[in-house]
Amino acid sequence: MSRITLGVICGLVFGAIDIGIMLPMSFPDKRAAITAAFIARFAIGFVIGAARLPWPGWVVGLFFGMLLSIPDAIITKAYAPIIGMGAVGGTIIGVIIGRFGR
């Protein structure tokens, strides 16, 4: 499967998982929070799939997972859960794309 297609699929799955985690939480504007989180997590998968770096897949995933999570963490001041989830999800996506992407 192409790297970009695999990245889109992984991003959709990662976004859906993040929505599932966020559903029981309360936010002043829950729809906006969930939409923003989904888009951020989808972007992680897409960017990892589109990137062609000379690093191992897990390093690419970790790098982009953390990098794309930092703005949300700064805005919400919830650094550990947001950056941690981005790092773990990005690493997993990086491994998947590194192994199965072409």
C-alpha positions in Angstrom: 0.0 0.0 0.0 1.3 3.5 -0.7 2.8 5.4 2.2 0.3 8.3 1.8 -2.8 6.0 1.7 -1.5 4.1 4.7 -0.8 7.4 6.5 -4.4 8.6 5.8 -5.8 5.3 7.2 -3.6 5.4 10.3 -4.5 9.1 10.8 -8.2 8.3 10.6 -7.8 5.4 13.1 -5.7 7.6 15.4 -8.2 10.4 15.2 -11.1 8.0 16.0 -9.2 6.6 19.0 -8.5 10.1 20.3 -12.2 11.0 19.9 -13.2 7.9 21.9 -10.9 9.0 24.7 -12.2 12.5 24.7 -16.0 11.7 24.6 -16.5 11.2 28.4 -14.6 14.5 29.1 -16.3 17.9 29.4 -15.2 20.9 27.5 -16.7 24.4 27.1 -17.1 23.7 23.4 -17.0 20.0 23.1 -17.6 19.9 19.3 -14.7 22.3 18.6 -12.4 20.4 21.0 -13.1 17.0 19.4 -12.9 18.3 15.9 -9.5 20.0 16.5 -8.2 16.9 18.2 -9.3 14.7 15.3 -7.7 16.9 12.8 -4.4 17.1 14.7 -4.2 13.3 15.1 -5.2 12.8 11.4 -2.4 15.2 10.4 0.1 13.2 12.3 -0.7 10.1 10.3 -0.8 11.9 7.0 2.5 13.8 7.6 4.3 10.6 8.7 3.0 8.9 5.5 4.1 11.8 3.3 7.5 12.3 4.9 10.6 10.8 3.2 13.3 11.1 5.8 16.5 8.9 6.1 15.5 8.0 9.7 14.0 4.7 11.0 10.2 4.8 10.8 9.7 4.9 14.5 11.9 8.0 14.8 10.0 9.8 12.1 6.7 8.9 13.9 8.0 10.0 17.2 9.3 13.3 15.8 6.2 14.3 14.0 3.9 13.0 16.7 5.5 15.2 19.2 6.0 18.2 16.9 2.4 18.3 15.8 1.1 17.8 19.4 3.0 20.7 20.9 0.7 23.5 19.8 -2.4 21.8 21.3 -0.5 21.1 24.5 0.6 24.8 24.8 -3.0 26.0 24.2 -4.6 23.6 26.7 -1.7 23.5 29.2 -2.1 19.7 29.3 1.4 18.9 28.2 2.0 15.3 29.3 -1.3 13.7 28.0 -1.3 15.5 24.7 2.4 15.2 23.8 2.5 11.7 25.3 -0.5 10.5 23.2 1.1 12.1 20.1 4.4 10.5 20.8 3.0 7.0 21.3 0.6 7.2 18.4 3.2 8.8 16.1 5.7 6.1 17.0 3.2 3.3 16.3 2.2 4.9 13.0 5.8 5.3 12.1 6.5 1.7 12.6 3.4 0.6 10.6 4.3 2.9 7.7 8.0 2.0 7.8 7.1 -1.7 7.7 4.1 -1.8 5.3 4.4 1.4 3.3 6.0 1.4 -0.2 
